[in-house]
């Protein structure tokens, strides 16, 4: 009797489980990408392509994809959302701090999207834009940007579903809220790009690894199949597949940018290239084409104020063939008064004079919050917030300006413990006024430990990470830099010297050439230290040389002669 009862109980349990399994299969519930990729993805960079012109030249690739299931079960979705909050992914751990104009929480963004009516996707077309493909660790890897164009009435939210190969993991993503379940990738709009007016477009992008390459094909938008725009390469499937096969054994390309600035001598860079941004680990111009900044850094502005003049900067632009000036404003240089904390109004006035000159000359300019002392940039967080609020508001409309928010953290200041939390307080201040500007963030140990952000990156668009080197001291750091670049980290060499790290000693031009040749090949921007006539090796001008530009060969130090020649010939 007991056995009969037990048998009936087991049968009932199995039947219930089978029914539950069928219901779950029909629900098409999507799990969060964070729970899938937290341990698989080493890097999660968030970069923006919104400033890139829609007509920019981008290589497309074709494919074949089937339409994904769009059904969903509400109760299970809510359960997934709860699980997502309890098991936060790496991307969510690095989410923007509260800048309510730009970045509400993921949950809030989803709720906003779901609360707004969606239109029929028959009004949409999509365009695939392939950025790269490679093979790594036995996986097929690549990057895509997908452009959505609305041909119907204005919509306030969108949801895109794409079929992907097995075991697809996202290495980085931008301009959307991503999730993957099985062979379906779902992308929902962020708070700032949900509205698409008739005739307008938005885009999102991602880098991935999978068992096979993602192939271009059908995409659903708001539940229905979207059309394919004429801009894709749907007629070149065979060629795209052949290209994938040919590149399957190659490593990920570090960059696809020109080896050097394309600006002819004496031209004005900003009018040609406009607002710069960061895309796929690269600095790009307004057209989405790779662009490299190469120029000079001032010494401390208040130490050598006479060098902040139009003639000097014009000489750097027209004779030296540079396109950027870095304005180094020391924050607190051991209380000697030659710094911002010693003279806030005077330092700010001098810096603004330098920025205004660069704008007049149509050059790019880096506003450098030159943290050296104190080593921990967070010591003056409030002062930094006030400073960047002032300058970002003043120069909000100028594409010339790049913000470097901490020069060389040191003295034990760690990335995750000190620098990143500081950056998460400063970046929203700048973004409020200048939402598309490029921001450079220093890295630990005088900006030498460029690898530290790899596992814990900032979750902001258009952010780059500073690396500094002095040729006679830091040759051993190059392999680390190469590894970071290979993994897609956006690197900006905002300061380097041809001598040792003290600014003195002998010049090592052979090692300098190795560094700069590598940077030129990868399209990595750099600034040499420094424009002044101080009696030290790293100065480009001899002691006593006038600050008023038009310098002859005899006015230049050995470093100055070498750097001028490099800029003019490379």
C-alpha positions in Angstrom: 0.0 0.0 0.0 2.8 2.3 0.9 4.6 1.6 -2.3 1.5 2.3 -4.4 1.0 5.7 -2.7 4.6 6.6 -3.3 4.4 5.6 -6.9 1.3 7.8 -7.5 3.0 10.7 -5.7 6.1 10.4 -7.9 4.0 10.2 -11.0 2.1 13.4 -10.0 5.4 15.2 -9.3 6.9 14.3 -12.7 3.8 15.4 -14.5 3.8 18.8 -12.7 7.5 19.2 -13.5 6.9 18.5 -17.2 4.1 21.0 -17.4 6.2 23.6 -15.7 9.0 22.9 -18.1 6.8 23.5 -21.1 5.5 26.7 -19.6 9.1 27.9 -19.1 10.0 27.0 -22.6 7.2 28.9 -24.0 7.9 32.0 -21.9 11.1 32.9 -23.8 12.5 34.6 -20.6 15.8 36.4 -21.0 18.4 36.3 -18.3 20.7 39.2 -17.6 23.9 39.4 -19.5 25.6 40.3 -16.3 24.9 36.9 -14.8 26.3 35.2 -17.9 29.4 37.3 -18.5 30.6 38.4 -15.1 33.4 35.9 -15.0 33.8 35.4 -18.7 34.5 39.0 -19.7 37.8 40.5 -18.5 36.9 44.1 -19.6 33.7 45.9 -19.9 34.3 49.3 -21.5 31.4 51.6 -22.2 32.1 53.9 -25.1 29.9 56.2 -27.0 29.3 56.5 -30.7 26.6 59.1 -30.6 28.8 61.9 -31.7 30.0 60.0 -34.7 28.4 61.1 -38.0 25.8 58.7 -39.4 27.5 58.9 -42.8 30.9 57.9 -41.5 32.8 55.3 -43.5 32.4 52.0 -41.7 32.9 48.5 -43.1 29.8 46.4 -43.1 29.6 42.6 -43.0 26.8 40.3 -43.9 25.3 37.3 -42.4 22.3 35.2 -42.0 20.3 35.3 -38.9 16.8 34.0 -38.1 14.2 36.0 -36.3 14.1 35.5 -32.6 11.2 34.7 -30.4 9.8 37.8 -28.8 7.3 36.4 -26.3 7.9 36.9 -22.6 6.4 35.8 -19.3 5.9 38.7 -16.9 6.2 36.8 -13.6 9.4 35.1 -14.6 10.8 38.4 -16.0 10.2 40.0 -12.6 12.0 37.1 -11.0 14.9 37.6 -13.3 15.0 41.3 -12.5 15.1 40.5 -8.8 17.9 38.0 -9.3 19.8 40.6 -11.4 19.6 43.1 -8.5 20.9 40.5 -6.0 23.7 39.2 -8.3 25.0 42.4 -9.8 27.2 42.1 -12.9 30.6 43.8 -13.4 29.0 46.3 -15.7 26.4 47.3 -13.0 29.1 47.5 -10.3 30.8 50.1 -12.4 27.6 52.0 -13.4 27.5 55.7 -13.5 26.9 57.5 -10.2 23.8 59.5 -9.9 23.7 62.0 -12.7 20.0 62.1 -13.1 20.1 63.8 -16.4 22.0 61.0 -18.0 22.1 57.8 -16.1 19.2 56.5 -14.0 19.5 52.9 -12.8 19.1 50.0 -15.2 15.9 49.0 -13.4 14.5 52.6 -13.8 15.4 52.7 -17.4 13.7 49.4 -18.1 10.6 50.5 -16.3 10.5 53.8 -18.3 10.9 51.9 -21.5 8.1 49.5 -20.7 5.7 52.2 -19.7 5.8 53.9 -23.1 3.9 52.7 -26.1 5.9 51.1 -28.9 5.1 51.4 -32.6 5.1 48.7 -35.2 8.6 47.7 -36.1 7.6 47.6 -39.8 8.4 51.3 -39.6 12.1 50.6 -38.8 15.2 49.7 -40.8 18.5 48.6 -39.4 22.0 48.7 -40.7 24.9 46.5 -39.5 28.4 48.0 -39.3 31.2 45.6 -38.6 34.3 47.1 -36.8 36.5 44.1 -36.5 36.8 40.3 -36.2 39.5 38.0 -34.8 40.0 34.7 -33.0 41.1 34.4 -29.4 41.2 31.5 -27.0 39.5 29.2 -29.5 36.5 31.7 -29.7 35.3 33.8 -32.6 35.4 37.5 -31.7 34.2 40.7 -33.3 32.5 44.0 -33.0 29.4 45.5 -34.4 27.5 48.8 -34.4 23.8 48.5 -35.3 22.0 51.6 -36.5 18.2 51.8 -36.1 16.3 54.2 -38.3 12.7 55.1 -37.6 10.6 55.6 -40.8 7.3 56.0 -39.0 5.9 58.0 -36.1 8.0 59.1 -33.2 8.6 56.4 -30.6 9.8 56.8 -27.0 11.3 53.4 -26.5 12.7 50.5 -28.4 13.7 46.9 -27.9 15.9 45.0 -30.4 16.3 41.2 -30.6 19.1 39.6 -32.5 19.9 35.9 -33.0 23.5 35.1 -31.9 25.6 31.9 -31.9 26.0 29.6 -29.0 27.9 30.7 -25.9 27.9 34.4 -26.9 29.5 36.6 -24.3 29.8 40.4 -24.4 33.2 41.8 -23.9 32.0 45.4 -24.0 28.8 47.2 -25.0 27.5 50.8 -25.3 24.3 52.8 -25.9 21.9 50.1 -24.7 20.9 47.7 -22.0 22.0 44.2 -23.1 20.9 40.7 -22.1 21.4 37.3 -23.6 19.4 34.1 -23.2 20.4 31.1 -25.3 20.7 32.3 -28.9 18.8 35.6 -28.4 20.4 38.9 -27.6 18.0 41.6 -26.4 19.0 45.3 -26.4 16.8 47.9 -24.8 17.3 51.7 -25.0 19.1 53.7 -22.4 17.3 56.6 -20.8 19.0 59.1 -23.0 18.4 57.4 -26.4 14.9 55.9 -26.2 13.2 58.6 -28.3 13.6 58.2 -32.1 11.8 60.8 -34.2 10.6 60.1 -37.7 13.6 60.0 -40.1 16.1 59.9 -37.2 18.5 57.1 -36.1 20.1 55.8 -33.0 22.8 53.2 -32.7 24.2 50.8 -30.2 27.3 48.6 -30.3 29.1 45.7 -28.8 32.2 43.5 -28.9 31.7 39.7 -28.3 33.2 36.3 -28.2 31.2 33.2 -29.3 31.4 29.7 -30.7 30.9 31.2 -34.2 31.0 34.7 -35.8 27.8 36.7 -35.5 26.4 37.1 -39.0 24.3 40.0 -40.2 20.7 39.3 -40.8 17.1 39.8 -39.7 16.5 42.0 -36.6 13.3 42.5 -34.7 12.5 46.0 -33.3 9.6 46.2 -30.9 8.4 42.8 -31.8 8.4 42.8 -35.6 11.0 42.2 -38.2 12.8 45.4 -39.3 13.9 46.1 -42.8 17.5 46.2 -43.9 18.9 49.5 -45.0 20.8 49.9 -48.2 23.9 50.8 -46.3 24.8 47.2 -45.3 26.6 44.7 -47.3 23.9 42.1 -47.7 25.0 41.3 -51.2 28.5 40.4 -50.1 27.9 37.3 -47.9 30.5 35.2 -49.6 33.2 37.9 -49.3 32.4 38.5 -45.6 32.6 34.8 -44.8 35.9 34.5 -46.7 37.3 37.4 -44.8 36.3 35.9 -41.5 38.0 32.6 -42.4 41.1 34.5 -43.4 41.3 36.4 -40.2 40.3 33.6 -37.8 43.8 32.9 -36.7 44.9 36.5 -36.2 44.9 38.4 -32.9 42.4 41.2 -32.1 43.6 44.4 -33.8 44.6 47.0 -31.3 43.4 49.9 -33.4 42.3 50.8 -36.9 43.5 54.4 -37.0 46.0 56.2 -39.2 49.6 56.1 -38.0 49.8 59.8 -37.7 47.7 63.0 -38.0 46.6 63.6 -41.6 46.6 67.3 -41.2 48.9 69.1 -43.6 51.5 71.4 -42.0 50.0 74.7 -40.9 46.3 73.6 -41.1 43.8 74.1 -38.3 42.9 70.7 -36.8 39.5 71.3 -35.0 37.7 72.7 -38.0 38.6 69.5 -39.9 38.0 67.0 -37.2 35.5 68.6 -34.8 34.3 66.9 -31.7 36.5 63.9 -30.8 35.1 60.8 -29.1 36.1 57.2 -28.1 34.9 54.2 -30.1 36.1 50.7 -29.7 39.1 51.8 -27.6 40.2 54.4 -30.2 40.1 58.2 -30.4 38.0 59.1 -33.4 37.0 62.4 -35.0 33.5 63.7 -35.9 33.3 61.4 -38.9 34.1 58.3 -36.9 37.6 58.0 -38.4 40.6 57.3 -36.2 42.5 60.4 -35.2 45.7 60.9 -33.3 46.7 63.9 -31.2 50.4 64.7 -30.9 51.8 67.8 -29.2 53.4 69.4 -26.2 52.7 69.9 -22.6 53.4 73.1 -20.7 55.4 72.9 -17.5 53.4 74.2 -14.5 51.4 77.1 -15.7 52.1 79.4 -12.8 55.8 78.5 -12.9 56.3 79.5 -16.5 53.3 81.8 -17.2 55.1 83.7 -20.0 54.9 80.6 -22.2 51.1 80.8 -22.4 51.0 83.1 -25.4 49.6 83.0 -28.9 53.0 83.2 -30.7 54.4 80.2 -28.8 51.3 78.0 -29.5 51.2 79.1 -33.1 54.8 78.1 -33.6 54.0 74.6 -32.1 51.1 74.3 -34.6 52.7 75.7 -37.8 56.4 75.0 -37.4 56.3 71.9 -35.2 53.2 70.4 -36.9 51.5 69.6 -33.6 47.7 69.7 -33.0 47.3 69.8 -29.2 48.6 71.7 -26.2 48.4 70.3 -22.7 47.9 72.9 -20.0 49.4 71.6 -16.8 47.9 73.3 -13.8 49.5 72.0 -10.6 47.0 71.4 -7.8 49.2 71.6 -4.7 52.9 71.7 -5.2 54.1 71.4 -1.7 52.7 74.7 -0.6 55.1 77.0 -2.5 52.3 79.0 -4.1 53.0 77.8 -7.6 49.8 75.9 -7.8 46.0 76.1 -7.8 45.5 75.8 -4.1 48.0 78.6 -3.5 46.3 81.0 -6.0 42.9 79.7 -7.3 41.8 82.8 -9.2 45.3 83.5 -10.7 45.7 79.9 -11.8 42.2 79.7 -13.3 42.7 83.0 -15.2 46.0 81.8 -16.7 44.6 78.4 -17.7 41.6 80.1 -19.3 44.0 82.3 -21.2 45.7 79.2 -22.6 42.4 77.5 -23.6 41.2 80.7 -25.3 44.4 80.9 -27.3 44.1 77.2 -28.5 40.5 77.9 -29.5 41.5 80.9 -31.5 44.2 78.8 -33.2 41.8 76.0 -33.8 43.9 73.5 -31.8 42.9 70.9 -29.4 43.7 71.6 -25.7 43.9 69.4 -22.6 42.9 71.0 -19.3 45.1 69.1 -16.9 44.2 69.0 -13.2 47.9 68.2 -12.5 47.7 66.0 -9.4 51.2 65.2 -8.2 50.9 66.4 -4.7 48.8 65.1 -3.0 49.2 61.6 -4.4 45.6 60.7 -3.7 43.4 62.9 -6.0 40.4 62.5 -3.7 42.0 64.8 -1.1 40.8 67.8 -3.1 37.6 66.3 -4.5 35.5 69.3 -3.6 38.0 71.7 -5.2 38.1 69.6 -8.3 34.3 69.5 -8.6 34.2 73.3 -8.3 37.0 73.7 -10.8 35.6 71.4 -13.5 32.1 72.8 -13.0 33.6 76.2 -13.9 35.7 75.3 -16.9 33.2 72.7 -18.4 30.4 75.3 -18.2 32.6 77.9 -19.8 33.8 75.7 -22.7 30.8 73.5 -23.1 30.2 74.4 -26.7 33.8 74.0 -27.8 35.0 70.7 -29.3 38.6 71.8 -28.7 38.6 70.9 -25.0 39.7 67.6 -23.4 39.6 67.2 -19.6 42.4 65.3 -17.7 41.0 65.0 -14.2 44.1 63.7 -12.3 47.6 63.7 -13.7 49.7 61.2 -11.7 48.1 59.6 -8.7 50.9 58.2 -6.5 51.8 57.5 -2.9 49.8 54.3 -2.7 46.6 55.7 -4.2 45.0 52.6 -5.8 42.7 52.4 -8.8 39.6 50.8 -7.2 40.1 52.3 -3.7 41.0 56.0 -4.6 41.2 56.9 -8.2 38.0 55.4 -9.6 35.8 56.6 -6.8 37.2 60.1 -7.3 36.6 59.9 -11.1 33.0 58.8 -10.5 32.4 62.1 -8.6 34.2 64.3 -11.1 33.0 62.9 -14.4 29.3 63.7 -13.8 30.2 67.3 -13.1 31.8 67.6 -16.5 29.1 65.6 -18.3 26.4 67.9 -17.0 27.9 70.7 -19.1 29.9 68.9 -21.8 28.2 65.5 -22.3 30.4 64.5 -25.3 33.8 65.6 -24.3 36.7 63.2 -24.0 38.0 62.7 -20.4 41.4 61.3 -19.4 41.8 59.6 -16.1 45.2 59.0 -14.5 46.3 55.6 -13.3 48.2 54.4 -10.2 52.0 55.0 -9.6 52.4 58.2 -11.5 50.1 56.9 -14.3 52.4 53.9 -15.0 50.0 51.1 -14.0 47.8 51.4 -17.0 46.6 47.8 -16.6 44.7 48.5 -13.3 41.4 49.6 -15.0 41.3 46.5 -17.2 39.4 44.5 -14.6 37.5 47.4 -13.1 36.8 50.0 -15.8 34.8 53.2 -15.5 31.3 52.9 -16.9 31.2 56.2 -18.8 31.4 57.0 -22.5 34.4 58.8 -24.1 36.8 58.0 -21.3 40.5 57.3 -21.8 43.2 56.2 -19.4 46.5 58.0 -18.9 49.9 56.4 -19.4 53.1 58.2 -18.7 56.6 57.2 -19.4 60.2 58.5 -19.4 62.3 56.8 -22.0 65.5 56.3 -19.9 63.6 54.8 -17.0 60.5 52.9 -18.2 61.4 50.7 -21.2 60.2 47.7 -19.2 56.6 49.0 -19.2 56.0 48.6 -22.9 54.8 45.0 -22.8 52.1 46.0 -20.3 51.0 48.8 -22.5 50.8 46.6 -25.5 48.7 44.1 -23.6 46.3 46.8 -22.5 46.0 48.1 -26.1 45.4 44.6 -27.4 42.5 44.2 -25.0 40.9 47.4 -26.2 41.7 49.7 -23.3 41.5 53.4 -24.5 45.1 54.7 -23.8 46.2 58.3 -24.0 49.9 59.1 -23.3 49.3 62.6 -21.8 52.9 63.0 -20.7 56.3 61.5 -21.7 59.9 62.5 -21.6 63.0 61.5 -23.6 65.2 61.4 -20.5 64.8 59.7 -17.1 61.8 60.1 -14.7 63.4 63.0 -12.8 63.3 65.1 -15.9 67.1 65.0 -16.0 69.9 62.7 -16.9 70.8 61.8 -20.5 68.3 61.6 -23.3 67.5 58.1 -24.6 66.3 58.8 -28.1 66.6 55.2 -29.3 64.1 54.1 -26.6 61.9 57.2 -27.3 61.7 56.2 -30.9 60.6 52.7 -30.1 57.8 54.1 -27.9 56.6 56.7 -30.4 56.8 54.4 -33.4 54.6 52.0 -31.5 52.1 54.7 -30.6 52.1 56.0 -34.2 51.4 52.5 -35.5 48.5 52.1 -33.0 47.2 55.7 -33.4 47.7 56.4 -29.7 47.9 60.1 -28.8 50.8 61.6 -26.9 52.2 64.9 -25.4 55.9 65.6 -24.7 57.0 67.3 -21.5 57.6 70.3 -21.6 57.4 73.7 -23.2 59.7 75.8 -21.0 63.3 77.0 -20.7 64.1 75.4 -17.4 67.6 74.1 -17.0 66.8 70.4 -17.2 67.0 67.7 -19.9 63.2 67.5 -20.6 62.8 71.2 -21.5 62.6 71.8 -25.2 64.1 75.3 -25.0 67.5 76.4 -23.8 67.8 78.5 -20.6 67.2 82.2 -21.4 65.3 81.5 -24.6 62.4 83.9 -25.2 58.9 82.5 -24.6 57.5 84.3 -27.7 57.8 81.4 -30.3 59.5 81.5 -33.7 62.4 79.5 -32.1 65.5 78.8 -34.2 67.4 75.6 -34.0 69.9 77.3 -31.8 67.2 78.0 -29.2 66.3 74.4 -28.8 67.8 71.8 -26.4 68.8 68.4 -27.7 65.3 67.2 -26.6 63.7 70.1 -28.4 65.6 69.5 -31.6 64.7 65.8 -31.6 61.0 66.3 -30.8 60.6 69.1 -33.4 62.1 66.9 -36.0 59.9 64.0 -35.0 56.7 66.0 -35.2 57.7 67.4 -38.6 58.7 64.1 -40.2 56.3 61.6 -38.7 
